[in-house]
Amino acid sequence: MVTSLTLLGKPGCHLCDDARAVVVDVLAEFPAARLEEKSILDDEALNARYWDEIPVLLIDGDVHTFWRVDADRLRAALGG
């Protein structure tokens, strides 16, 4: 089963860069998982909903976490 992760952020966001690094490291252990990144600046609905919570990590469309990504928590959510 392929797990879909979506990282919502925006350019120049240092927390988004930190979150991306954690997600990429963890996903190296889960080859069936796929990461998509979206900028809230490109989507008015995402911007309105998440502007004060970025970065936001969605797993299969559901919010997993925001602001900071915990590697152990993410592993557990992915079944590791």
N, C-alpha and C positions, 0 to 999 in steps of 0.2 A: 504494500500500500504506500503510495506517495503522499507525504505530508507537505502541505503548502504553508510556508511562512511568508508573511508580508511585514516588512519593516517600513513604518511610516516616519518620515522625518522631513528635513529641509536642508538645503545647502548651507554650510557654515555653522552647523549645529554640532558642537563638540560632544555633547551627550549622544547624538546620533552616531558619530564616528566611533565612540566607545562601545555603543550597543552593537554596531555592525561587526566590530572586531570579535566580540564575545560570540555572537551568532555564527560567524564564519568558522571560528575555532570549534564550536560545538558541532556544527553541521558536518565537519570533516569526519565525525564518528557515525554519521547517519546519511549514507549515500543516497537513500531513497527520498530524502527531504529536499525540497526546492525552496530557494529564497527569491523573493521579488521585492524590490525597493520602490517606494512611491514617495514623491515629494508632495506635501500638503499644499505647496504653492501652486501645483498644477491641477488641483481639484478643489473647487469651492466647498463642496460638502465635507470632504475630509478636513479641510482647513477649519471650517466652522465647528466641527465636532471635536477635533483633537489638537488644536493650536496650542493649548496650554499644557498638554501632556506628552508631547514628543520627546524622545522617540517612543513610538508605540509598536509593540510586536504582536502581530496576530498569528494564531495558529489555526489553519483551516477556517479562517474568517472570524474567529472569536478572539477577543483581547486576552492575551496571555500576561502581558505586563506593560508598564509604561515607565518612563524616565531612566530606569536602570535595568539591565538584563542580568539575572543571576544564572551563571553557567550550570550549576547543579540543578536548579529548579527547571531550567530549560531541558536538560538531559532527561530528567524525570518525566516531564511532559511529553517528550518524544519517545518514551518507553525504554530509556537507558538506565 
